[in-house]
Amino acid sequence: MKSLLFSTIGFVLLAFLTGLSSDANFAQEVAATSGSGAEFQLAADASNADRLDLAKKLLTTDREFDTEEEYKAWLDKMFTTVLTLTDQVMQTEQDDELYRTACGMRGQVLAYRAMTKKETRDSFEDFVTALENSERVCGNPEGKKMATAFRAIAWQDEVAGLVESEASLETLGTTLDQICQFVKANPDQASLVFDLIYPVSLIADERGKPELAGELLSKFSTGLKDSTRPEHKQVVAGLEGTLRFHRLAGQEFPIQGVSIEGEPFDQATLKNKVVLVHFWATWCVPYLTVYPELLTVYNQYKDDGLEFVGYSIDMELAPLRQFLKDKELPWPVLSEGLGTQNKIPSMREYYGITGIPTFVLIGRDGKVISQYVTVETLSDELTKAFAK
C-alpha cells in the first residue's frame, strides 16, 4: 500500500459549485449545539434560500466527534438532510441560479457517497446525466462548467469501480479511450488524467503486469499530442515522467541530489554495486512500517555489495533532520526539499512518481533491473541480482 502524494479521486469544491463561503460563526454555533440536533432544524415558513443556507452551513461545518460511530451517524444524517433540502428546492424553485446552487450541493453529497459506497454509484451517474441534459443547468456557462466537473468525477468513479471489480484490461483501455475524448472536448478537465495515474497503475499491479500502466496511460499522450490547447500540452508534458518511469527497465538511472548537509551526491561511489533507490518521506506510514524489514535486508546483503540510496521527498527539513538523527540510517539519504532550495531538478518529478514508497533496483552495470520492486519481492530480486 502506498501513501498518495496527490488525490486519486478529484472532488469539486463547494465554493466553486455554489459561490458560497463557509460561515465561521455558524460553525462555532453548531459546535456548541451539536448533539441536540439543533443544527438540522428549519423554521416551518423557511424559504428555499433558507433551505440552501442551512444546507451550505451543514456542508461547511467543522466539528469534532468523540467516536467514529458518532461521526458516521452525524455524517449520514447531515447528508440525508442536505439531499432532502436540495430536493425540495429543485422541485419548487423558479429562480435558475438558486436551482443550480441546489444542484451543486446535491452533487457534492452524491459524489461523496458514490466514492465511499459503491452501491450508490448508479444514483450519482443518473444525477450527472440529468444535469447534462438540463437546459436550466447547461444553458448557463457556470452551470455547464458544474455539470462537466461532475462528469469528470463520475469518470474517476468508474475507473475506481473497474479496479474494485477486477475488470479486464481491455475494458479499462476502452474506458480510458472514452475519457481521452472527454478531456479533448473539455480542456478545463485535463487534470483528470493525473488523477487516473494511481488507479491505472494499481489495476496493472494487481494483474502482475505493472508495465502495462505505461501502455494504458500512453493513450492520453498519443490522443492529446497534436492539440494546441495549453491544458492538453500540460498533460502530455506531465505524463512524460510517468511514462519515463515505466520504461526504466534496462536503462541507466542517473542519481542526483544533495544530502541534508547540502553535500552533492557522487554516483561514482556506487560503481559495481547493486543499488536500491527508495523514494520515501518521514510522514509516509507505509514506509515507516517496512523500514525495519529494509534495515534487515540491508544488513544481510551489504557485505555482498548492496547499497541503499534514500530519496526523501520531505519539503520540510526539520522532520527529516530529526528522523535521520534518531534512526542513524546506514545509507546515504538525499533531500528533495534541500535540492529544490538549491535549484536541483527533482528526481521524483522527472520520473513522475506519485506514490511512495517506490523502489528502483539497479544492477552492478548501473542499469535498472526493476522499478516495480516491493519489500515482499526484494529478497528474491536481490538473490537473482547477486547471482549474475
N, C-alpha and C positions, 0 to 999 in steps of 0.2 A: 504494500500500500504506500502511495506517495502523498506527500503534502502538496497541495496545489498552490502554485505561485499566483495563478490567475483563476478567476471564477470560471467553472466549466459550463455553467448554465447562466446566461445573462438574465438580469431582472430589470424590467422597466421601472424607473424611479417614479414614485408617486408625484413628485413635484413636476416632472416632465409631462406626465399624463394629464394632470389636473390644473397645474398652475397655482397650486395651493402650497403654503408653507406650514411647517409644524407650529403648534401653539405651546410654548414652554409653560405658560401659566396654567393652561388646561392640564398638561402632563402632571404638574405638581398637584393640581386639584384631584386628578384621578388617583394619584399615588396615595393621597390622604383618604380617599373614599373607597379604595379598592377592597373587595371582599363584600361590600354591601350591595353591589350590583348597580349602584347609582350611575356609574358611567354608561350604562346601557339604556337608561331611561330617557324618554322623549315626551314632551307635552302633547296632550291629546289634539291640540289645534296646530301642531307643528306643520310648517310649510315644507316643500321639497328642498328649499335652501337650507332649512334647519336639519333635514334628514342628511343632506350631504355634509353639512358641518359636523354632525355627530359622527358620520362615517369617517370623515377625514381625521377627526380627533382620535377615534379609536385606532386607526391605522398608524398614526404617528405618536401614540402614547409610548413612553419609555418607563418601564417599571420593573421591579424585581419580584421574584417568587421564591417561596421557601422550598418548594419541592418541584420536581419535574412534572409530577401529576397535576399539581395546581396550575403550572404554566400551560400544559396541554389543554386542560379544561377551559381555562380562560381564553386561550387562542381559538379553540373551537367555537366558543360562544361568541367571541368577537367577530370571527369570520361569518358565522351564521347571521349575526346581526347586520353586518355590512351588506351581505347578499340580500337580506330582506329589505333593507333601506334602499339600496340601489334598484332593486326590482320595482319597488313602489314608485320611485322617481321615473324610471324608464317606462312604466306603464301609463303614467299620467302627465308627465311634463311636456309642455308645449314649447318651451324655450330650448333651442337646439344646443346652446352652449352648456346649459345645466344637464341636458341629456347626455352629451359627450363626456362631461365630468363624471356622471354616474357610470357610464360605460368603462371609463378608465379605472375607477375604483373597483368595480366588479371584476374587471380583468385582472387586477392585482391579486385579488383573492383566488380566483380560479386558476391563475398561473401558478401561484404558490402551492395550491392543493394538487395540481397536476404534477408538480415536481416532487411532491412528498408522498402522494397517494396515487399509484398508477391506475387505480380503478376510476379516478376522476378525470383521466386524460381525455376521454371522449367528450365530456362536458365542456372542457376548455376548447377543444377543436371545434365543436359546434358553435361556441361563442365567437371564436375568431372568424369563422366562416360567415356568421351572421353580420359581424362588423364589416367585413369586406364587401358584403352585399347591401349594406345600409347606405342609402343616399344621405341620411341625416348625419352620418359619421363621415363617410368618404367624400361627400360633396364639399367638405371643408378641408383646407390644406393640413391643418393641425390634426383633424380627425383622421385623415388619410394616413398621416405620419404615425398616429397612435395605432391604427389597425395594422400597419406594416410592422411596427415594433413588436406587437403581439404575435404576428405571424412568425417573426424571427424566433421568438421564444418557443412557439409551437414546433418549429423545425428542430430546435435543440432538444426539446422534449421527445420528439420522435426518434432522434438518434439515441437518446438515453434509453428509450424503450427497446431499440434494436440490440443495445448492449445487454440489457437485462434478459431479453428473450433468446439470446444467443442466435440471432438471425444470421443467415448466410452472408458471406462476403459479397455475393452478387447483389443481394437485397440492399446491403449497405451502400454498395457502389452506385446503384440506381438512385437511391435517396440522395446521395451526395451530388449526383448529376443534376437532380432537381433543385437542390439547394444552390448550386452554382448558377443556375438560370435565375433563381430568385435574387441572388446577390447582384447578378448582372443588371437586372431590371430595377433594383433598389440599392444603388451605391451607398446610401446612408446607413445600410445594414451590413456593410462589408466586414465589420469587426466580428460578425457572427462566425466567420471562418476560423478565427483564432480560438473561439470558444469550443470549437469542434475538435481541436487537436488532441486534447486529452482523451475524450471518449473514443475517438477513432483509433488512437494508439492502444487504448485499453482493449477494444474488441479484437485487435490484431494480436495483442499479447496473449489474450485468453485462448486464442486458437493456435498458440505456439508458433506464430509467424509474424513476429514484431516488425520485420522488414516490410510487410505489406502496408503498414501505416503510411510509409512514404509514397508508395504507389497510389494509395487511395487519396491522400492529400494533394498529390500532384495534379489531380483533376482540376483543382482550383487554379493552380499556377498555369496550367495549359488553357483552361477555359477563360481566364481573365488577362492573359499576357498581352493580347492585342488591344485591350481597352485603353482609351486615353484618359479615363477618369482618374483623378488623383487617389480616390479611395481604393480603386482596384489596383493601382500601381503599388500602393502601400501594402496590400495583401500579398501581392506577388513577391515584393521585397521581403516582407516579414516571414513568408514561408521558406525563403531561401535557406535560412538557418536550420529549420526543421528538416527540410529535405537533405541538407548537407549532413546532418546528424545520421539520418537513416542510410546514407551512402558511405558511412565511415569504414566499414569492414574492408581490410586490406590496404587502407590508406594511412599515410603518416599523420601523426596527431601532434602538431606543434603546441607546446605548453608555454604560456606566457602569463606573467603576473608578478606581484610583489608579496613578500611576507608581511606580517603585521608590523614588523620593524621597518618596512619600506625597502627591504633588500630585493633587487631583481632576481628572478629565478633563472638558474642556468640549467637548461635541459641536458647539457653535456654530462652532468653528474649521473644521468640515468642510463648511460651507454652500457649495452649488454645486460641490462636488467629487464625483468618482467615488471611492468608498472600497472598499478590500479589507480586511476584518477577518479576521485569521487566528488561530485557536486553536492553540497550539503549546507546546512545552516544551524546555528545554535538553537533556533526555535523549532526546528523540524523534529517532531516527536518520533516519526518512523526511523529517522537516522539515529536519534539517541537510543532507541530501542535496540537497534542492531549493532551499535558501537562496540559493546563487549565482544560480540562474535567477530567483528572486524579485527579487533585487537588480538584475539586468539589466533586468527588466520595469519595475521602479520607476523606474530612471534613464531608461528610454526614454519613459515617459509622464508623469513628474512635472510637466514644464512645461506639459502639456496639462490639468492639473488632477487628477491622480491622487494619492491619499493612501493610505498603508497604516496600519492600526492593529493592532499585535500584542497578543494577549491571552495572556500566559504563565500556564499552569496550574501552574507550579512552586510547590510548597509550601515548599521550602527556598529562602531568598532569596539565600544566598551564591553558589550556582552561577549564578543569574540575574544577579546584580550583576557577576560575573566575565565572563560571556558578553557583557553589554552593554558592559563596559569594553573587551573585546578586539575586538569587532566594530564598535563605534561605529555602531549602526543609525541610519539617517537618518530613521526614522519613530517615532512615539510607541509605547511599549510599556506596557501595563497589567499589573499583577501581581495575579493572583487570590490568591496567598499573603498579600500585604500587605493586600489588600482584606478577606480573611477575618479577619485580625487586627483590622481596623477595623470589622468587622461590616457590610461592604458585600456585598449579595447577589451570588452568583456567577453570571455570565452563562453559564458552561458548564453549571451545574446547571439554570438557568432554561430553557435550550434543550435539555437532555437530551443533550448532546454526550458520546459515549463513545469516540470515536476521533479521533486527531489525526495530521497537520494537517487542520483543517477550515477551509474558506474561504467567506466570505459576501461577495458583491459587491453594493454599494449604488450606486444611480444618483444623479445630481445632485439629484433630487427627494427624496432621503432614503429611498426605498423599495427594497426588496430586488429585485435583478434575478435573482439565482440564489444558492441556498445549497448548490449542488452543484458549484461551480467546482473544477477541478483545475489544477495547474500546466500540464498539457497543453492545457487549453481556455482558459486565462486570456487569452492574446493575442487570440483570436477574440472572446471576450466583451468585452474592452476596446475592440476596434475597433468593435463594434456599440454599445457604451455611449457612446462619444465621437461616434458618427455621429448620435445623436439630437439 
